[in-house]
């Protein structure tokens, strides 16, 4: 009765569904094959064109295998990658470069001093809500928080520029102090007193004149954190030294204010060589 | 020479591993090279120390020089002590011009004005670190050279590394002297402790390797490409998952070595979440629980958990935030508001 009827209807529905599915699959297959045919036709045309070109080329010039006007896709890709890499390298060499990240942007500040590339420092910024520093590798003695408080929200360019100035000046000061310790250690008496920011240097050094050595004491204060030259220099000699030495001390003091520390010392060596 | 000084020098020399004694005495510089030549450094340490004390007697060593030897020993073997990190604060914005002589003067003056019986020694090192050794006495007794505190301070940084010995009562005095000498306003203890002084420095000075995304192409040698093993019959079934774990691990931990910490401690003050039917706790009180992870090298072991298959990657941020948050002691309380969960106290 009713159940048998229901069963029959169910079976019919099932058959219809199955047929429907089969038809859909057939159509899909057909579409795929058609697309494949298109592909193959395209390839055939390309190859035919190549063969034609080759034949024409051989009639004309000698030994031209492929048309330079139609470089291979691979060569084009390689050239593109190379030029992008070169562009990124250029950005890196300018000192401030960045890369977009999932949550913001990551900046890289590279420092350099007079042609020598020094350390690089990174800043991972979040930019979704307000701009925030997520993490960084800036040394702790650089006043990053102060600079961020002033500029980060309002003017990111200025923030990066000021931070870069601080980092480059620090790198330059440290480079000079390191050079002094490495290259002119024979002229330094005792230890070179420095600090983390390299903005206060105190040391004793020797000046030789007419085969006698005189001790000088130098105190270099770098008042401007964005500058790699000192703002205040005090060079003193012993109280009983001759007057000419006092003059020399003044001259040295002036020199240290104008010229990089290791270069100043290099000039001492050269002038002494000529005097003796 | 004072008998106590002689004994102190003798005991300090006994601490040094035998092969290192000569080098350390040379670094000390108190005994001349000719004097050192007279000592046989191959005999037992007991005898070496007696010989050294004899030589120090000839040079009339006093407690200041003996203290310097102690600083040198602790500088070379800092991991024998537990170091805590303290952070100083100040409101001024002027540029710092750290003058070492000024610092030392202010520190000594401040400390001595409160407690006359202290031995204070300084030693500076190449990395702009000042080591301070303080031996504490009381208003009525001389300084006890065996009850010493060590302070390591890098100029123009807000962090101080302190290794206190037994006398914790002198800590406020020490902190005050540091704040005054370095021109800061206040100081607080951070939740960061370890035996490895250099690792603590790496964490707060951000010298550990963090993985920053840059375009600057790294030389290919730096990328970890595991060499394919020779046997082609071995097929990696879940290569994709392995590579994903490597990538996630590298993003979190970076490429370089991790700072060395021995433990991480989590104090839970959260509610115990159980099936209401089980009714484990009658009163709804926070379930007090302390979870402590210990390891000879905690961060390296956390880094190797996921590749070893012992944990899912990425690891819980409670574990991976340790270097960035610069802490290894945490208090976890209930998050207040609609969403139950936990939140880490600052």
Contacts between the chains, C-beta under 8 A, distances in Angstrom:
chain1	res1	chain2	res2	distance
A	85	B	217	6.4
A	88	B	215	4.4
A	88	B	216	7.2
A	88	B	217	7.5
A	89	B	216	7.7
A	89	B	217	7.8
A	91	B	215	7.4
A	92	B	214	8.0
A	92	B	215	7.2
A	92	B	216	4.9
A	97	B	214	7.2
A	97	B	215	6.6
A	97	B	216	7.2
A	99	B	213	5.2
A	99	B	214	5.7
A	99	B	215	5.2
A	101	B	213	5.4
A	106	B	212	5.4
A	106	B	213	4.7
A	106	B	214	6.5
A	108	B	212	7.1
A	108	B	214	5.0
A	108	B	216	6.6
A	120	B	216	7.9
A	122	B	210	7.4
A	122	B	212	3.9
A	122	B	214	7.1
A	124	B	212	6.1
A	124	B	213	7.9
A	135	B	206	8.0
A	135	B	210	6.1
A	135	B	324	5.9
A	136	B	206	6.9
A	137	B	206	5.3
A	137	B	210	6.1
A	137	B	212	7.1
A	138	B	206	7.4
A	139	B	205	6.9
A	139	B	206	7.7
A	140	B	157	4.9
A	140	B	158	7.1
A	140	B	159	7.0
A	140	B	204	6.9
A	140	B	205	5.3
A	140	B	206	7.0
A	141	B	96	7.5
A	141	B	154	7.8
A	141	B	155	7.7
A	141	B	156	4.1
A	141	B	157	5.3
A	143	B	93	7.6
A	143	B	95	7.8
A	146	B	93	5.7
A	191	B	124	7.5
A	193	B	100	5.8
A	193	B	124	8.0
A	194	B	128	6.9
A	195	B	96	8.0
A	195	B	97	7.7
A	195	B	98	4.1
A	195	B	100	7.3
A	195	B	128	5.8
A	195	B	155	4.0
A	195	B	156	5.8
A	196	B	98	7.2
A	196	B	128	4.5
A	196	B	154	5.7
A	196	B	155	4.8
A	196	B	156	4.4
A	196	B	157	6.3
A	197	B	95	7.9
A	197	B	96	6.7
A	197	B	98	7.6
A	197	B	155	7.8
A	197	B	156	5.1
A	199	B	95	6.9
A	199	B	96	7.7
A	199	B	97	6.0
A	200	B	97	4.8
A	200	B	98	6.5
A	200	B	99	6.2
A	221	B	97	6.3
A	223	B	95	7.3
A	225	B	95	5.2
